Amino acid sequence: MLAAQRQELILEQVRRTGGVRVADLVESLAVSDMTVRRDLDVLEHRGSLRKVHGGAVAPEGPRTEEPGFEAKSTRQEDEKHAIARAAAGLVEPHSAVGLSAGTTTALVAEYLADTPGLTVVTNSLHVAEVFHRTARPDQTVALTGGFRTPSDALVGPLALASIRGLNLDTLVLGVHGMHERAGFTTPNLMESETNRALVEAAATLVVAADHSKWGTVGISTIAPLDRCDVLVTDSGIPDAARAALSERVGRLVVTDVRPRTEQG
């Protein structure tokens, strides 16, 4: 296979899933580790991707670029399921939990659907749909009002009025990016304001973010890293990021990623 053909296959996978691992490319392309790394160097030089420890991710877009829910839902699927399962395990039965909008938090809702006695507050149409579908009589779900964003979050004055004055045991927060200086960020100013209100309402903040979010900076900061009590991410997180996060967040949980058929 010619180098140009390999590189196009690599880019196709990055576009489809949001990231690639060197080890996976070595196996799927039947080439050496060094060959894959040279291809990644070439593609990074062109601005087609961004190298991270052990692989590469899609290049960082403009700070206000906001992909839709469906586009984001196909990225890092196995990682998000592993993270969501671990994050859901941090929520106690019979507690008040907030779930922000996002593809990972929508999966957290799936894993919480059978948890007894929950009171759920969310500004996510997808999260509310999960609990509406399962309809446990011992669960209460409050969906904020508000304007709908591209990520299907409800934001604005109605959402803020619904959240302010609440006292949540735990908030599971999904983010667009996380950065050592900028903290946890989003590309949507109104969504940032709503998420900050959720953070203020929560006794414990759990952030659920896969490795591709590291180094990405949206226009608005939701919270600094040290506000996070537990960060749940996956084993693709670079070593330098692990070190930085371990120093700043209360607790770092790194999940092992397996195909969903093996996750149970």
C-alpha positions in Angstrom: 0.0 0.0 0.0 1.3 3.4 -0.9 1.9 6.0 1.8 -0.8 8.3 0.4 -3.3 5.4 0.6 -2.4 4.6 4.2 -2.7 8.2 5.2 -6.1 8.5 3.6 -7.3 5.4 5.5 -5.9 6.9 8.7 -7.7 10.2 8.1 -10.9 8.4 7.2 -10.8 6.7 10.6 -10.0 10.0 12.4 -13.0 11.6 10.7 -15.3 8.7 11.6 -14.2 8.1 15.2 -12.4 11.2 16.2 -9.1 9.5 16.9 -6.8 6.6 16.2 -4.3 4.5 18.2 -0.8 3.6 16.9 -1.1 0.0 18.0 -4.5 -0.4 16.2 -3.1 1.1 13.0 -0.1 -1.2 13.1 -2.4 -4.2 13.1 -5.0 -2.9 10.6 -2.5 -1.6 8.1 0.0 -4.4 8.6 3.0 -2.0 8.8 5.6 -1.2 11.4 5.1 1.1 14.4 7.7 3.5 12.8 5.8 3.6 9.5 2.6 4.6 11.3 4.3 7.3 13.3 5.9 8.7 10.1 2.4 8.9 8.6 1.1 10.6 11.6 3.9 13.1 11.5 3.1 13.9 7.9 -0.6 14.3 8.6 0.0 16.5 11.6 2.3 18.7 9.6 -0.5 19.2 7.1 -2.9 20.1 9.9 -5.1 17.1 9.2 -4.8 15.6 12.8 -3.2 16.3 16.1 -0.8 13.7 17.6 -1.3 12.6 21.2 0.4 10.0 23.3 -0.1 6.6 21.6 -2.1 7.9 18.7 -3.8 11.0 17.1 -7.1 12.8 17.3 -8.9 15.2 15.0 -7.4 18.7 14.9 -8.8 21.2 17.3 -11.4 23.4 15.6 -12.4 27.0 16.3 -13.2 27.7 19.9 -16.9 28.3 19.0 -17.3 25.3 16.7 -20.1 23.1 18.2 -20.7 19.7 16.5 -24.3 18.4 16.7 -25.2 15.5 19.1 -25.4 12.9 16.3 -22.0 13.8 15.0 -20.4 13.6 18.4 -22.2 10.3 19.3 -20.1 8.3 16.8 -16.8 9.4 18.3 -14.9 7.3 20.8 -17.9 5.1 21.4 -16.1 2.3 23.4 -14.3 4.9 25.5 -17.6 6.8 26.3 -19.4 3.6 27.3 -16.5 2.6 29.7 -16.5 6.1 31.1 -20.3 6.3 31.5 -20.4 3.0 33.3 -17.8 4.1 35.8 -19.3 7.5 36.3 -22.8 6.0 36.9 -21.2 3.8 39.6 -20.3 7.0 41.5 -24.0 7.9 41.9 -25.8 6.7 45.0 -29.3 5.3 44.9 -32.0 7.6 46.4 -29.9 10.7 45.7 -30.4 13.9 43.7 -28.2 13.9 40.6 -27.7 16.4 37.9 -26.8 15.3 34.3 -25.6 17.9 31.9 -26.1 17.6 28.1 -23.7 15.6 26.0 -23.2 12.2 24.4 -21.3 10.8 27.4 -23.8 11.9 29.9 -26.6 10.5 27.8 -24.8 7.1 28.2 -24.5 7.7 31.9 -28.3 8.0 32.0 -28.6 4.6 30.3 -26.4 3.1 33.1 -28.5 4.9 35.8 -31.8 3.9 34.4 -32.3 1.1 36.9 -30.9 2.9 39.9 -33.7 3.1 42.5 -35.0 6.3 44.0 -33.1 8.9 41.9 -34.2 12.4 41.5 -32.7 13.6 38.2 -32.2 17.2 37.1 -31.1 17.7 33.5 -31.0 20.2 30.7 -30.5 17.4 28.1 -33.4 16.2 25.9 -31.6 12.9 25.3 -31.1 12.3 29.1 -34.7 13.0 29.8 -35.7 10.6 27.0 -33.7 7.8 28.5 -35.5 8.1 31.8 -38.9 8.6 30.1 -38.3 5.4 28.2 -37.5 3.3 31.3 -40.2 5.1 33.5 -39.3 3.7 36.9 -42.1 4.8 39.3 -39.5 5.5 42.1 -37.5 8.0 40.0 -38.3 11.7 39.5 -37.0 13.5 36.5 -36.9 17.3 36.1 -36.2 18.7 32.6 -35.3 22.4 32.5 -36.9 24.6 30.0 -34.8 26.8 27.7 -33.5 27.3 24.2 -32.1 24.3 22.3 -28.4 24.3 21.3 -26.8 22.2 18.5 -25.8 19.6 21.2 -29.5 19.4 22.3 -28.9 21.2 25.6 -31.6 23.5 27.0 -30.1 26.9 28.0 -30.9 30.4 28.7 -33.1 32.2 31.4 -35.6 29.4 31.8 -32.9 26.8 32.3 -31.1 29.0 34.8 -34.4 29.7 36.7 -35.0 25.9 36.9 -31.5 25.2 38.4 -30.9 28.0 40.8 -31.9 27.2 44.3 -31.5 23.5 43.8 -29.1 21.3 46.0 -27.8 18.3 44.1 -25.8 15.5 45.7 -23.8 14.8 42.5 -23.5 16.4 39.1 -22.1 14.4 36.2 -20.8 17.0 33.7 -19.9 16.4 30.1 -17.5 18.9 28.5 -16.2 19.9 25.1 -12.6 20.3 26.2 -10.2 20.2 29.2 -7.0 22.1 29.5 -4.5 22.7 32.2 -4.9 26.4 32.0 -8.4 26.9 30.7 -10.0 24.1 32.7 -13.3 22.5 31.5 -14.7 24.4 28.5 -17.5 24.6 26.0 -17.9 26.3 22.6 -21.3 27.7 23.6 -21.6 30.7 25.9 -25.1 30.1 27.0 -24.5 26.4 27.7 -21.5 27.4 29.8 -23.7 29.6 31.9 -26.2 26.8 32.4 -23.5 24.3 33.3 -21.9 26.7 35.8 -25.3 26.9 37.5 -25.4 23.1 37.7 -21.8 23.0 39.1 -22.8 25.6 41.8 -25.8 23.4 42.8 -23.7 20.2 43.2 -22.0 19.0 46.4 -19.9 16.6 44.3 -18.7 17.3 40.7 -18.0 14.3 38.5 -16.6 15.2 35.0 -16.9 12.5 32.4 -14.6 13.2 29.5 -12.7 10.9 27.1 -9.0 11.4 26.2 -9.7 13.3 23.0 -11.0 16.2 25.1 -7.6 16.9 26.6 -6.0 20.0 25.0 -9.2 21.2 23.4 -10.3 24.7 24.5 -13.8 26.1 23.9 -14.5 29.8 24.2 -15.9 29.6 27.7 -14.7 28.0 30.9 -17.3 26.1 32.9 -15.0 25.4 35.9 -11.3 25.1 36.7 -9.7 21.7 37.0 -9.4 21.9 40.7 -13.2 22.3 41.1 -13.6 18.7 39.9 -14.0 16.1 42.7 -13.7 13.1 40.3 -12.6 13.0 36.7 -13.5 9.9 34.8 -11.6 9.4 31.6 -10.1 6.5 29.6 -6.7 4.9 29.2 -6.0 6.8 26.0 -5.2 9.9 28.1 -1.6 11.0 27.5 0.9 10.4 30.4 1.6 14.2 30.7 -2.2 14.8 31.0 -2.5 12.1 33.7 0.2 13.8 35.7 -1.3 17.3 35.3 -4.8 16.1 36.1 -3.7 14.0 39.1 -2.3 17.2 40.7 -5.4 19.3 40.0 -8.5 17.2 40.3 -9.7 15.5 43.5 -9.5 12.0 42.1 -8.6 10.7 38.7 -10.4 7.5 37.5 -8.9 6.0 34.3 -11.1 3.3 32.7 -9.8 0.4 30.6 -11.4 0.5 27.2 -12.8 -2.8 25.9 -15.3 -3.4 23.0 -18.8 -3.0 24.3 -19.5 -6.6 23.7 -17.0 -7.4 26.5 -18.2 -4.6 28.8 -21.3 -6.3 29.8 
